[in-house]
């Protein structure tokens, strides 16, 4: 099981990677969809609140069932070495590099692994105050079916089904 906290405005689309594809993220350049999740609820909250360190903003917290193959655990130093990367590359200042027109090493890694058929990676959290317990799972290939199953848990149908709850167009 993994968790994701996101802006309530997008609660009707908890499996979307569109925001990450539009803006990029630590492990995906713009144009490459990704779904960022965390292994613990506390980590998901911390990740989502990074832009608001002094005033926590409302978030929708979702839990997901995961049954996914083709996952690489980059919290393991041996696996990082096998993939030709290190902790410094994972923790690179990706936003600063991208803003200066430079390709972040974490984007290069993501593109290479995705092209090799890796569906997801397990990585340390780089949120402020993160500890070794704070681990993320970043998906590049996910859906409702095996071998890359990721399903939001909403057995009681609490999440909105479309954009109308916000007064927008569906």
C-alpha positions as CSV (number, residue, x, y, z in Angstrom):
1,X,0.0,0.0,0.0
2,X,1.1,3.5,-0.8
3,X,-0.3,7.0,-0.1
4,X,-0.6,10.3,-1.9
5,X,-1.6,13.7,-0.6
6,X,-2.7,16.2,-3.3
7,X,-4.6,19.4,-3.7
8,X,-8.3,18.8,-3.1
9,X,-9.2,20.4,-6.4
10,X,-7.9,17.2,-8.1
11,X,-9.7,14.7,-5.8
12,X,-11.8,13.5,-8.7
13,X,-8.6,12.3,-10.5
14,X,-6.4,10.6,-7.9
15,X,-4.6,8.4,-10.5
16,X,-3.6,11.2,-12.8
17,X,0.0,12.0,-13.5
18,X,-0.9,15.0,-15.6
19,X,0.4,17.6,-13.1
20,X,3.8,15.9,-13.0
21,X,3.8,15.6,-16.8
22,X,3.0,19.3,-17.2
23,X,5.5,20.7,-14.7
24,X,8.1,17.9,-14.2
25,X,9.2,16.5,-10.9
26,X,12.4,15.2,-9.3
27,X,12.1,11.9,-11.3
28,X,10.3,13.0,-14.5
29,X,11.0,15.8,-16.9
30,X,8.1,17.8,-18.3
31,X,6.1,15.7,-20.8
32,X,6.8,12.4,-18.9
33,X,3.8,11.4,-16.7
34,X,4.6,10.2,-13.2
35,X,2.6,9.4,-10.1
36,X,4.4,10.3,-6.8
37,X,3.4,8.2,-3.8
38,X,4.8,7.5,-0.4
39,X,5.0,4.3,1.7
40,X,3.7,6.2,4.8
41,X,0.9,8.6,5.2
42,X,3.2,11.0,7.1
43,X,5.6,11.0,4.2
44,X,2.8,11.7,1.7
45,X,1.7,14.7,3.8
46,X,5.3,16.0,4.2
47,X,5.9,15.7,0.4
48,X,2.7,17.5,-0.5
49,X,3.4,20.4,2.0
50,X,6.9,21.2,0.9
51,X,5.8,24.5,-0.8
52,X,4.0,25.5,2.4
53,X,6.5,25.0,5.3
54,X,4.8,27.5,7.7
55,X,1.1,27.1,6.9
56,X,-0.1,23.6,6.1
57,X,-2.7,23.8,3.3
58,X,-5.7,21.4,2.9
59,X,-4.9,18.2,1.1
60,X,-6.8,15.1,0.0
61,X,-5.0,11.9,1.3
62,X,-5.6,8.8,-0.7
63,X,-4.4,5.2,-0.1
64,X,-3.6,2.9,-3.0
65,X,-3.4,-0.9,-3.5
66,X,-0.3,-1.8,-5.4
67,X,0.6,-5.0,-7.3
68,X,3.4,-3.9,-9.6
69,X,6.3,-5.7,-11.2
70,X,9.3,-4.0,-12.8
71,X,10.1,-1.9,-9.7
72,X,13.6,-0.9,-8.7
73,X,14.5,-0.1,-5.1
74,X,16.9,2.8,-5.2
75,X,17.1,3.0,-1.5
76,X,19.5,0.1,-1.7
77,X,23.0,1.4,-2.3
78,X,23.9,-1.8,-4.2
79,X,21.0,-1.3,-6.6
80,X,22.0,2.4,-7.1
81,X,25.6,1.3,-8.0
82,X,24.2,-1.4,-10.3
83,X,22.2,1.4,-12.1
84,X,25.2,3.7,-12.3
85,X,23.8,6.3,-9.9
86,X,24.3,7.5,-6.3
87,X,22.5,9.4,-3.6
88,X,23.9,12.7,-4.8
89,X,22.3,12.3,-8.2
90,X,18.9,11.3,-6.6
91,X,19.1,14.3,-4.3
92,X,20.2,16.8,-7.0
93,X,18.7,20.3,-7.0
94,X,16.5,19.4,-10.0
95,X,14.4,22.5,-10.0
96,X,17.5,24.8,-10.0
97,X,19.2,22.8,-12.7
98,X,16.1,22.8,-14.9
99,X,15.6,26.5,-14.4
100,X,19.1,27.1,-15.7
101,X,18.5,24.9,-18.8
102,X,20.5,21.9,-17.5
103,X,19.3,18.4,-17.5
104,X,19.1,17.1,-13.9
105,X,20.8,13.7,-13.3
106,X,17.6,12.4,-11.8
107,X,15.7,13.1,-15.1
108,X,18.4,11.3,-17.1
109,X,18.1,8.3,-14.7
110,X,14.3,8.3,-15.0
111,X,14.4,8.4,-18.8
112,X,16.9,5.6,-18.9
113,X,15.1,3.4,-16.5
114,X,11.7,4.0,-18.1
115,X,13.1,3.2,-21.5
116,X,14.4,-0.1,-20.0
117,X,10.9,-1.1,-18.9
118,X,11.1,-0.1,-15.3
119,X,7.5,0.8,-14.2
120,X,8.4,2.4,-10.8
121,X,11.2,3.2,-8.4
122,X,11.5,3.3,-4.7
123,X,13.5,6.3,-3.5
124,X,14.2,8.2,-0.3
125,X,12.1,11.2,0.4
126,X,13.9,14.5,0.1
127,X,11.2,16.5,1.9
128,X,12.4,18.7,4.7
129,X,12.9,16.7,7.9
130,X,12.7,13.3,6.1
131,X,14.3,10.3,7.8
132,X,15.2,6.8,6.6
133,X,11.6,5.8,7.3
134,X,10.4,8.3,4.7
135,X,10.4,6.5,1.4
136,X,8.6,7.3,-1.9
137,X,7.4,5.1,-4.8
138,X,7.3,6.9,-8.1
139,X,5.3,5.3,-10.9
140,X,5.9,5.8,-14.6
141,X,3.7,3.0,-15.8
142,X,0.5,2.3,-13.8
143,X,-3.1,1.3,-14.4
144,X,-6.0,-0.8,-13.2
145,X,-4.5,-4.1,-14.5
146,X,-1.5,-6.3,-13.8
147,X,1.5,-6.2,-14.1
148,X,1.4,-2.5,-13.1
149,X,-1.7,-2.4,-11.0
150,X,-2.3,0.8,-8.9
151,X,-5.8,1.3,-7.6
152,X,-7.1,4.0,-5.3
153,X,-8.9,2.7,-2.3
154,X,-12.4,4.3,-2.3
155,X,-14.7,1.5,-1.3
156,X,-17.4,3.9,-0.1
157,X,-17.3,6.2,-3.1
158,X,-16.2,9.3,-1.2
159,X,-14.1,10.8,-3.9
160,X,-15.9,13.1,-6.3
161,X,-16.3,11.6,-9.8
162,X,-15.8,14.8,-11.8
163,X,-14.9,18.4,-11.7
164,X,-18.4,19.7,-10.9
165,X,-17.8,19.7,-7.1
166,X,-15.6,22.8,-7.8
167,X,-18.0,24.6,-10.0
168,X,-15.9,23.9,-13.1
169,X,-16.9,22.0,-16.2
170,X,-16.7,18.2,-16.1
